[in-house]
Amino acid sequence: VHMAQLNGLQCGNTLIPELTSSGLTHSVRDLFFVAKWVVRWVLWIWPQDHLMAPTWLGRNFGELDIDIDDNGSAKVKGRIFSLHPGKFFGSPVIEQDFEGLSDGSLLDVSQCEPFQGREPKSSMYRRAGCSVIVLFAFLYFAFKAARRALRNLKQKRQAAKPKQT
C-alpha cells in the first residue's frame, strides 16, 4: 500500500476504526510519475466513503496512544506522522480520538455502513467512464502526434537523400 489511511465502519452506535500506516522507507510519493498517477487515479475512481481523513501518500509511521483511567475505561488516540521530506516531516498528518469503540460484544454486520454512508455505485461508474474517455482522448492525440512526427522525419530523410542521375 505504502500510504496512510484512517477508515471507519459505523455499526449501529459503534465505530470500528482502521488506522493503516505503511511507508517507513518508501511511499506512493516516491514512485515514478506514471505509477504515482495510476495510484491517485484508482483512489479517485474507487468509492472513498470509508475515509475518516484524507489519504496520506508520503512516507509515514503510525502510533496509538492508549490512556486507561482508574475505572478501566480506555481512551485511544491514533496518529500518523509524516516521514516524507518537506514541511510536514515529523508532524502528524492524520490524528483522531476514537470514542464509542466496540465493547467487545458481537456486532450485527448487516447494520454496518461505511463512515460517510454508502456512495451510489453510479458515482464510481461515472468517474470510471470519464477516466476512460480522457484516456482514449489522450491516446488518440498521442497517436496522431506520433504519426505526424514520423511523417515529418520521413520527409526530412527523403529530402536529405542525394538525388541519383
CORZI-V961844 format. One record per residue. N is the residue number from 0. SS is DSSP state (a for helix, b for strand, c for the rest). PHI is phi in whole degrees, -180 to 180 (NA if undefined). BURIAL is # if it has 16 or more other C-alpha atoms within 10 Angstrom, else .. Layout:
BEGIN
((N:SS:PHI:BURIAL) (N:SS:PHI:BURIAL))
END
This chain:
BEGIN
((0:c:NA:.) (1:c:57:#) (2:c:-160:#) (3:b:-124:#) (4:b:-142:#) (5:b:-118:#) (6:b:-112:#) (7:b:-148:#) (8:b:-127:#) (9:b:-97:#) (10:b:-117:#) (11:c:65:.) (12:c:-93:.) (13:b:-107:.) (14:b:-96:#) (15:b:-108:#) (16:b:-89:#) (17:b:-136:.) (18:b:-106:#) (19:b:-111:#) (20:b:-132:#) (21:c:-147:#) (22:c:149:#) (23:c:-65:#) (24:c:-106:.) (25:c:-156:#) (26:c:-149:#) (27:a:-60:#) (28:a:-66:#) (29:a:-86:#) (30:c:-71:.) (31:c:-69:.) (32:a:-51:.) (33:a:-63:.) (34:a:-64:.) (35:a:-62:.) (36:a:-64:.) (37:a:-63:.) (38:a:-62:.) (39:a:-63:.) (40:a:-64:.) (41:a:-63:.) (42:a:-63:.) (43:a:-70:.) (44:a:-71:#) (45:c:-71:.) (46:c:-57:#) (47:c:-112:#) (48:c:-72:#) (49:c:-91:#) (50:b:-71:#) (51:c:-103:#) (52:c:-154:.) (53:c:-61:.) (54:c:-68:#) (55:b:-101:#) (56:c:-97:#) (57:c:-90:#) (58:c:-61:#) (59:b:-163:#) (60:b:-144:#) (61:b:-117:#) (62:b:-145:.) (63:b:-117:.) (64:b:-105:.) (65:b:-111:.) (66:b:-117:.) (67:b:-108:.) (68:c:-82:.) (69:c:-63:.) (70:c:-85:.) (71:c:88:.) (72:c:-81:.) (73:b:-105:.) (74:b:-116:.) (75:b:-122:.) (76:b:-123:.) (77:b:-108:#) (78:b:-138:#) (79:b:-116:#) (80:b:-106:#) (81:b:-79:#) (82:c:-113:#) (83:c:-80:#) (84:c:-57:.) (85:c:133:.) (86:c:-69:.) (87:c:-93:.) (88:c:-54:.) (89:c:83:.) (90:c:-108:.) (91:b:-69:#) (92:b:-107:#) (93:b:-137:#) (94:b:-148:#) (95:b:-151:#) (96:b:-86:.) (97:b:-102:.) (98:c:-123:.) (99:c:67:.) (100:c:-73:.) (101:c:-60:.) (102:c:-91:.) (103:c:95:.) (104:c:-75:.) (105:c:-68:.) (106:c:-105:.) (107:c:-89:.) (108:a:-64:.) (109:a:-67:.) (110:a:-89:.) (111:b:-84:#) (112:b:-135:#) (113:b:-58:#) (114:c:-52:#) (115:c:-97:.) (116:c:83:.) (117:c:-80:.) (118:c:-81:.) (119:c:-61:.) (120:a:-59:.) (121:a:-60:.) (122:a:-64:.) (123:a:-64:#) (124:a:-64:.) (125:a:-63:.) (126:a:-64:.) (127:a:-65:#) (128:a:-62:.) (129:a:-61:.) (130:a:-64:.) (131:a:-64:.) (132:a:-62:.) (133:a:-63:.) (134:a:-63:.) (135:a:-65:.) (136:a:-63:.) (137:a:-60:.) (138:a:-64:.) (139:a:-60:.) (140:a:-71:.) (141:a:-65:.) (142:a:-64:.) (143:a:-62:.) (144:a:-65:.) (145:a:-66:.) (146:a:-62:.) (147:a:-63:.) (148:a:-64:.) (149:a:-66:.) (150:a:-64:.) (151:a:-63:.) (152:a:-64:.) (153:a:-63:.) (154:a:-64:.) (155:a:-65:.) (156:a:-65:.) (157:a:-67:.) (158:a:-69:.) (159:a:-81:.) (160:c:-69:.) (161:c:-70:.) (162:c:-78:.) (163:c:-92:.) (164:c:-117:.))
END
